[in-house]
Amino acid sequence: MLDPCCGTGAFLVEALNRIAKTLGENAGDALIAADLKKAATERVFGFELLPAPFVVSHLQIGLMLQHHGAPLSDRKKERVGVYLTNALTGWEPPKHPKKLPFVELEEERDAADHVKRDTPILVILGNPPYNGFAGIARVEEERDLSLAYKTTKRAPAPQGQGLNEVYVRFYRMAERRIVEKTGQGIVCFISNYSWLDGLSYTGMRERYLDAFDRVWIDCLNGDKYKTGKLTPDGQPDPSVFSTEFNREGIQVGTAVALMVRRSQAKGTDTVRFRHIWGRTKRADLLASAENDGISLYDEISPSLELGLPFLEIKVGASYLSWPTIEDLFPTSFPGVKTSRDDLVTGIDRAGLEERMRLYFDPAISNDDIERLLPAAMDTAGGFDAARTRQALIEKGFVESQILRFCYRPFDYRWIYCEPDTKLLDRGRPEYVPHVAPGNLWIEARQKQTMDAFDRGYVTDSLADNFGNGLSNFFPLMLHKQGDLLGGAVSHPNVSVKAQEYLVAIGASHELLFFHAIAILHSPAYRADNQGALRQDWPRIPLPADVAVLKASAQLGKEIAALLDIQRKVKGVSEAPFRKELSTVAVIERDGKASVNPDEGDLELTVGWGHAGKGGATMPGKGKTTERPYRAQEAKALAEFAAILGKKTLDVYLNDRVCWRNIPANVWDYTISGYAVIKKWLSYREKELLGRSLSVDEARYVTETTRRIAALMLLGPQLDESYRMAVKKPYKFCV
C-alpha cells in the first residue's frame, strides 16, 4: 500500500491500526506485533516531499508501533517505509541520473525508487495537495503526467486549464501505477471534486471508465463557490476538513473516489454515487464504512454528450437535442479584464477622467504616480508599468476612449478603454468595435460555477468579465467599420443553420435573439436542466411554430427592457406604478421625517463593503431587518408574495435611513453570479466611495429592486412559453 502524499502520516497510521485489528481478528497470537512491524517496514509505504512532515510521519508511525509492542530496533537500523521523495517522478529510470550532495540523500532516493519501480503496489490512497493551479511542472516527467488526459476517444475534448492542477498529476500517477504496472488494484483519494464534472477533465473520466471495473464517489460537498457552503435545504455545509478552530475548513468542495481494477479488467459504464452533506459528514462517512457499497449509492450512467460527469446531472429529456447558444450565435467575445480597476474604471466619469489625465501628465514622475495611483505602477503579470506609462504619455490622453462600462449586473461605470497596451490586462480590442447604439449583448458562460443557473444578463455596453470565471457576450449584430473601400456595414450574428431555421418558419434574427433571452430566464428551464446548464453553453429549444417564437420573443424584449436601466418601463420605473410594486424599496427615515442629504442621511455607513487585499472590494454584512409584511404592503403584493418572498427586509443605508420593504427573494436574487443589490451596495460604502450617495443613486436602488421584482413576476409566463417551445420543437441539426 502507498500513500504518495503522506504528510505527517495520518493515513498510514490509520491503515496500520486497521492492519493490527485484522491481524488480531485472524491470528490473535503473540506474534501480531512482529507481523505489524513487518507490514510497516515492507508493505506500507509513504512518500513525502517536505522534510518537516516527513520527520513527523516517522515519529507518529514509530510511536504507534511502540504502542502495539513492536518498537523499531536501532541496532538493526530498522525504519518504516516512508521516504523523502517527489511522488510524481522516478517511476522510470532516468536517462541521466543526478548525483546528490550527500550519500544519505542518494540512499533515500534509491530506496524510494525501488518502491516505485520494483514493488507490486496494490493500493494507492491519500489526500493530494490543495494548492490549486500549479502551472507547468519544471520536471519533464511530472509535466507529462497529465498528457494522457488531454485527449479523448469518444467524449468531448477537454477545455480550460484544470488539468494543470497538482492533484490531477497524483491521480494520473496512481492510475498509471495500478493499471499499467501492477495490472490490478485500488486507487482511493480524497481530493478537490472539480474533476467529477468539470469540462477540463473529460479525458480523465473517460480513461477511468475504461480502466477500472467499479467506481464509487462519496461527494462531500462543502464548496464555497458552487453551493456557498450550504446544504440543499439551506443549512451549514462546512468542508469535511473543518475543525473547531477553523469551522469553514478549505474553500473547495471535496469527494472520496474509490476505483477498483480486477486482473481481467473490462471497464465500466456506471458510477456509484452519493452526496454527504452537513456538519456531521465525517461521522456519517465513518458510520457507513462497512456498507455493502450498493444500498447507499445511486448508480448513474455518465452521459457522453455532457462529458461523462461522475455525479448526478439534472437534465430534461430533450435538452441535449437542442442547439447551444453558440450554435445559434457563433460570434461572442470574452468580457474585459482590467486587473487595475482602481486605475482604469470609475463610478464617476469626471473622477476617472481626472485620474487618467494625471496618469498621462508627463510633468508628474513615476514615483509621484506610484504614490498617487499605486495600481498604475505595479509591475506584475506581464504588465511593465513604467514602459506602458511612457508609451501612453507619448500617445496622449484620448477623451473618446472613456466608455460606458457594465462592471457588474445593474452596476454601470466608466472605463478608459486603451487598446494598444497592457494598461487593461485583457482589453478585448476585437470586442469594442461591435459595441454600438442599439446593439444588445447576451451574457453567458460555458461553465457555470454555482449550482443555480443565473446567466443571461442583457446589456448594450462594453462589459467586464464579471469576476470569478470568464463571461462571454453574444451580440445581436456584428459591425464592420468603414474604410477607403466602403462604408460601415452590419449583419446579424446568426449561424448558417440558425438562418435556415429562420427561413423555414418565416422569422427574423431579432425574434431568435429575444427568444433566447426569454428561455434563459425561465425558472422552469433552469430547474429542468440544472445539471446540464453547469456543464456547457446553455442550449435553446427552438419552436417549430413561428407564433410561439414571436410570443417568446415578446417576453424576451420585456426582460431586455427591465435589465436596461436607461430605458423607462411603465409601471416599474415610471408612473403610474404597478400596484404590487408601489410599496417596494421605498426610501424612509425613522420617525417618518424627511430624508436630508445635507445632513448625511444618504451616507452608506453600516458596513456594506470594505477594502480588501490588492484593492479588491470585500462585501460586508451591512444592516437589514427581516420582518413580516405590513398590512398595506401585503395588500399591494397580494398573491405575488408567493414569488417575491413570504417575508421582507428593511435595508439600511445608516442607522436612521433605509429602503423599506425589499422582499426576501428579491434581495437574494442573483444575476450572473451576483446578488445584485448587495453587490451594488458593497462598492458604495462611504469609506470606499469617498462621498454620500446622490439622490439619484438612492433612487437607483429603489428602481433596480422593482425591476428585479418585475422580472421575477414574469416567471410563470416565461415558464409557459418555455413549455410551448419544447412541446413542438424544430429539429435543429448542428
Summary of the structure (lengths in Angstrom):
residues: 734
radius of gyration: 30.1
end to end distance: 48.9
largest distance: 96.5
contacts: 2310
relative contact order: 0.07
helix: 40%
strand: 18%
